[in-house]
Amino acid sequence: MRLPAAVSCVRTCLSRQSKQSARTFSTLNEEGIQIQSNGSTQTVVLNRPKALNALNLPMVHQLTPLYLGWQKTDDVAIIMKGNGGKAFCAGGDVVQVRKSSVEEKKPLEEVCSFFRDEYKLNHLIATSTTPQISLLNGITMGGGVGLSVHGRYRVATDNTMFAMPETAIGLFPDVGGSHFLPKLPGSMGMYLALTGDRLKGADVYKAGVATHFVSADKMEQLHTTLSEVKSSDEIEGVLEHYCTTDTPEAKFGPHLDSINDCFSRDSVQEILQSLSEHGSDWAQKHVKTMKRVSPFSLLVTHRMLRESINKNMDITDCLRMEYRIVNRFMSDGEFFEGVRALLIDKDQSPKWQHTSLEDVPDDRVKKCFAPLDVATEGPEWEPIQV
């Protein structure tokens, strides 16, 4: 009797494991990053568990040459996971970025170096010839989204918590968010970008963020089996074998029509009006959220996603646009106030420059999308040429 392809693939991988008296890994230990090489697979372990594996510049600089090297090998898979059990990666180290500008008074181009180099890594992952499988077991936000969503496979578990809450700290969903979010079904991307709402467990898969959902208690076995694949063709069979599709209705399910309706509007003001007229507790919750976060961030985020859609931008165009925007945010000060209020002093009371959408000057938003002034802002962002 012929076995189904997925089962046959898994049995082949497990057979390989049983024939080995001990699995041998060559391991590179660096602060924040651990690399496990097993034959033709590479496992990237984000290894700052006390900081919920938050991404910092040294980690970016450790990973970039590795990804460049893997582009030139015959490796069949890159697996990325977080250490500690609580988080895949809870975001970028934005507190350090603020410190570089506000306390250390570094020049703008140096302050932006974190984003410039992070975006280069995001681009390498997005264009990698070797498929990446991201095991999103735990908190996945901000910079962690950029490390994972551009890869070919994203595996959510019961423990996954996904969010892009950048508007709450006076920023915008960057790390390629302008490329990834519009690709989600309906208006889901705009909804997640403007509200920062959290998706948990199987909802991450049902929203289209993850490509697969696997029970958390099977994740170690999944990783072990994936590390044994000898061909990229085996990956989908392994994921299919461990994947669970029989999950309860998504928590956002009853509101999906409202999400697609309200968040498809042509402006943030119209989105808020539509939510206000909706009348439900669900809608009023998001009205309160959007009135609490930075009005400037909301306007820029909405325009950014629309620009990406209307101009059919590829990942390179999107990251170049985002780098222009982040330059203006780093010189504007809104972001630094948000980080202070939510992550440093934690008074939860940011003093935004403008308290309403109507008060934000159009020129302030438009400037974010203009080409950089090389003399004062440094060169435009460009990807690493492989």
C-alpha positions in Angstrom: 0.0 0.0 0.0 1.4 3.4 -1.0 1.8 5.9 1.9 0.5 9.5 1.5 3.3 11.8 0.4 3.4 13.7 3.7 3.5 10.5 5.9 6.1 8.9 3.6 8.3 12.1 3.8 8.1 12.2 7.7 8.9 8.4 8.0 11.9 8.9 5.7 13.2 11.8 7.9 12.6 9.8 11.1 14.3 6.8 9.7 17.4 8.9 9.0 17.4 10.1 12.6 17.1 6.5 14.0 20.2 5.5 12.0 22.3 8.1 13.7 23.7 7.2 17.1 23.8 10.8 17.9 22.8 13.9 16.0 25.8 16.2 15.5 25.5 20.0 15.4 28.2 22.5 14.7 27.1 25.4 16.8 28.2 29.1 16.7 27.3 30.8 19.9 27.1 34.6 19.8 25.4 37.0 22.1 21.8 37.0 20.9 22.3 34.5 18.1 22.9 30.7 18.1 23.4 28.8 14.8 22.9 25.1 14.6 24.1 23.4 11.4 22.8 19.9 10.7 23.8 18.7 7.3 22.0 20.8 4.7 19.7 22.6 7.2 20.6 25.7 9.3 18.7 26.6 12.5 18.8 30.2 13.7 18.0 30.5 17.4 17.2 34.0 18.6 18.9 33.8 22.0 18.0 36.8 24.2 15.2 35.1 26.3 15.4 37.7 29.2 14.6 40.4 26.6 12.0 38.2 24.9 14.6 37.8 22.0 14.2 41.4 21.0 16.3 42.2 17.9 19.2 44.6 18.3 21.9 45.8 15.9 24.6 43.3 16.9 22.1 40.5 16.1 21.4 42.1 12.7 25.1 42.3 12.0 25.6 38.7 13.1 22.8 37.4 10.9 23.4 39.4 7.7 26.7 37.7 6.6 25.3 34.3 7.5 22.3 34.9 5.2 24.6 36.2 2.5 26.7 33.0 2.8 23.7 30.7 2.7 22.7 32.3 -0.6 25.8 30.7 -2.1 25.4 27.2 -0.7 23.3 24.1 -1.5 21.5 24.3 1.9 17.9 23.2 1.6 16.3 24.9 4.6 16.7 27.7 7.2 14.7 27.2 10.4 14.3 30.2 12.7 13.1 29.9 16.3 13.2 31.8 19.6 14.8 30.6 22.8 13.1 30.6 26.2 9.6 29.4 25.4 7.9 32.9 25.8 8.8 34.6 22.5 9.9 34.2 19.0 11.0 37.8 18.9 9.1 40.6 20.7 10.3 43.4 18.5 13.3 45.6 17.8 15.3 47.3 20.5 13.6 50.7 20.1 14.7 51.9 23.6 18.3 51.8 22.4 17.4 53.7 19.2 15.8 56.5 21.4 18.9 56.5 23.6 21.2 56.9 20.6 19.3 60.1 19.6 18.0 61.7 22.8 20.7 60.9 25.3 23.8 60.2 23.1 22.9 62.9 20.6 24.1 60.9 17.6 23.6 62.3 14.1 20.5 61.3 12.2 22.2 58.9 9.8 23.7 57.0 12.7 20.4 56.8 14.6 18.8 55.4 11.4 21.6 52.8 11.0 19.6 50.3 13.0 16.6 50.5 10.6 18.8 50.7 7.5 20.7 47.5 8.4 17.6 45.7 9.7 15.7 46.4 6.4 18.7 45.0 4.5 18.4 41.8 6.5 14.6 41.7 5.9 15.3 42.0 2.2 17.8 39.1 2.3 15.2 36.9 4.0 12.5 37.9 1.5 14.7 37.2 -1.5 16.5 34.1 -0.2 16.9 31.2 -2.6 16.8 28.9 0.5 13.3 28.5 2.0 13.0 29.7 5.6 10.6 28.1 8.1 9.8 30.4 11.1 8.6 28.7 14.2 6.4 31.4 15.8 6.1 29.8 19.2 5.4 32.8 21.5 5.3 36.6 21.2 6.0 37.8 17.6 5.9 41.6 17.2 7.7 44.3 15.3 11.2 43.3 14.4 10.2 39.7 14.9 7.6 40.1 12.2 10.3 41.3 9.8 12.4 38.3 10.5 9.6 35.8 9.8 6.8 37.0 7.5 9.0 37.4 4.5 10.1 33.8 4.6 8.3 31.1 2.7 6.8 29.2 5.7 5.5 30.6 9.1 4.2 28.1 11.7 2.0 29.4 14.5 1.2 27.5 17.7 -1.2 27.7 20.6 1.3 30.1 22.2 1.7 32.5 19.3 0.8 36.1 19.9 1.2 38.3 16.8 0.9 42.1 16.7 2.2 45.2 15.0 1.5 47.8 17.6 3.9 50.5 16.3 1.3 53.3 16.1 1.0 53.2 19.9 4.7 54.3 20.2 4.4 56.9 17.5 6.0 54.8 14.8 4.4 52.7 11.9 4.4 49.0 10.9 7.8 48.9 9.2 10.2 45.9 8.5 8.4 45.4 5.2 4.9 45.7 6.7 4.0 47.8 3.7 4.7 44.8 1.5 3.3 42.0 3.7 0.2 43.5 5.3 -1.6 44.4 2.0 -1.3 40.8 0.9 -3.5 39.6 3.8 -7.1 38.8 2.9 -9.6 41.6 2.6 -8.8 44.6 4.8 -7.1 42.5 7.5 -3.7 44.2 6.9 -5.1 47.7 7.3 -7.0 46.6 10.4 -4.0 45.1 12.1 -1.8 48.1 11.1 -4.1 50.8 12.4 -5.3 49.1 15.6 -2.3 47.1 16.6 -4.8 44.4 17.5 -3.4 41.0 18.7 -3.9 37.7 17.1 -3.4 34.6 19.2 -2.9 30.9 18.4 -4.7 29.5 15.4 -6.1 33.0 14.6 -2.6 33.9 13.3 -3.0 31.2 10.7 -6.6 32.0 9.9 -5.7 35.7 9.3 -3.1 34.6 6.7 -0.1 35.7 8.8 1.0 32.1 9.3 1.1 29.5 6.6 0.6 26.6 9.1 -0.7 25.9 12.6 0.9 23.2 14.8 0.1 22.2 18.3 2.8 23.7 20.7 3.5 20.2 22.1 4.6 19.1 18.7 7.0 21.9 18.0 10.2 20.2 19.1 9.4 17.1 17.1 8.6 19.3 14.1 11.9 21.1 14.4 13.8 17.8 14.7 12.1 16.4 11.6 12.6 19.6 9.6 16.3 19.6 10.5 16.6 16.2 8.8 15.2 17.1 5.4 17.5 16.5 2.5 15.5 18.3 -0.1 13.4 21.4 -0.2 10.6 19.3 -1.7 10.3 17.4 1.6 9.5 20.6 3.7 5.8 20.9 2.7 5.2 17.2 3.4 6.7 17.5 6.9 4.6 20.6 7.6 1.4 18.9 6.3 2.0 15.9 8.5 2.3 18.0 11.7 -0.2 20.8 10.8 -3.6 21.0 12.4 -6.5 22.4 10.3 -9.4 21.5 12.6 -9.4 24.6 14.8 -12.3 26.6 16.3 -13.6 29.7 14.5 -11.3 32.7 14.7 -12.2 35.2 17.4 -12.2 37.8 14.6 -14.6 35.6 12.6 -17.9 37.3 13.7 -16.4 40.7 12.9 -14.7 39.8 9.5 -17.4 41.5 7.4 -17.1 44.6 9.6 -13.3 44.6 9.3 -13.5 44.4 5.5 -16.1 47.1 5.3 -14.8 49.6 7.9 -11.1 49.3 7.1 -11.5 49.6 3.4 -12.3 53.3 3.5 -10.3 55.9 1.7 -9.1 57.8 4.9 -8.5 57.2 8.5 -11.2 59.7 9.3 -13.7 57.7 7.3 -12.6 54.5 9.0 -13.2 56.0 12.4 -16.6 57.4 11.3 -17.6 53.9 10.0 -16.5 52.3 13.2 -18.4 54.9 15.3 -21.6 54.3 13.3 -21.2 50.6 13.7 -22.3 50.8 17.3 -21.0 47.5 18.6 -18.7 47.0 21.6 -16.1 45.6 19.2 -16.2 48.7 17.0 -16.1 51.1 20.0 -13.1 49.3 21.4 -11.1 50.1 18.3 -12.4 53.7 18.1 -10.9 54.2 21.6 -7.7 52.5 20.6 -7.2 54.6 17.5 -8.0 57.8 19.3 -5.3 57.0 21.9 -2.4 56.3 19.5 -0.5 58.8 17.5 -2.7 60.6 14.9 0.4 61.3 12.8 1.3 57.6 12.8 -2.2 56.6 11.8 -2.2 58.9 8.8 1.2 57.8 7.7 0.4 54.2 8.1 -2.8 54.4 6.1 -1.1 56.3 3.3 1.9 53.9 3.3 -0.3 50.8 2.8 -2.3 52.5 0.1 0.9 53.6 -1.7 2.1 50.0 -1.7 -1.2 48.8 -3.2 -1.7 51.5 -5.7 1.8 51.5 -7.0 2.1 47.7 -6.9 5.4 48.0 -5.0 7.8 45.0 -4.6 9.7 44.4 -1.4 12.6 46.6 -2.5 10.3 49.6 -3.3 8.5 49.1 0.0 11.6 49.0 2.2 13.0 52.1 0.4 9.7 53.9 1.1 9.8 52.8 4.8 13.4 54.0 5.2 12.3 57.4 3.9 9.5 57.4 6.4 11.6 56.2 9.4 14.2 59.0 8.7 11.5 61.6 9.1 10.1 59.9 12.2 13.6 59.9 13.8 14.0 63.6 13.2 10.4 64.4 14.1 10.4 63.3 17.7 6.9 61.7 17.9 8.5 58.2 18.1 10.8 59.2 21.0 7.9 60.5 23.0 6.0 57.3 22.4 8.9 55.1 23.5 9.3 57.3 26.6 5.7 57.0 27.6 5.1 53.3 27.0 8.5 51.6 27.5 10.6 53.8 29.7 8.6 55.9 32.1 5.6 53.7 31.5 3.1 56.5 32.4 1.0 55.4 29.3 0.4 59.1 28.6 2.3 60.2 25.5 2.1 63.8 24.6 1.6 63.7 20.8 2.4 66.8 18.8 -1.1 66.9 17.5 -4.0 65.5 19.4 -6.4 64.8 16.5 -6.2 63.7 12.9 -7.6 67.0 11.7 -4.7 68.9 13.4 -1.9 67.0 11.6 -0.7 69.2 8.7 -0.8 67.5 5.3 2.8 68.6 4.7 4.0 66.7 7.7 2.6 63.5 6.3 3.6 64.2 2.7 7.2 64.9 3.7 7.6 61.3 4.9 7.2 60.0 1.4 9.6 62.4 -0.4 13.1 61.3 -1.5 15.8 61.8 1.1 18.0 64.9 1.1 21.4 63.3 0.8 23.2 66.2 2.4 21.2 66.2 5.6 19.6 62.7 5.8 22.1 60.5 4.1 21.7 58.3 1.0 18.5 56.4 0.0 18.1 52.8 1.2 19.4 50.1 -1.1 19.4 46.3 -0.7 22.6 44.3 -0.4 23.6 43.0 -3.9 24.0 39.2 -3.7 
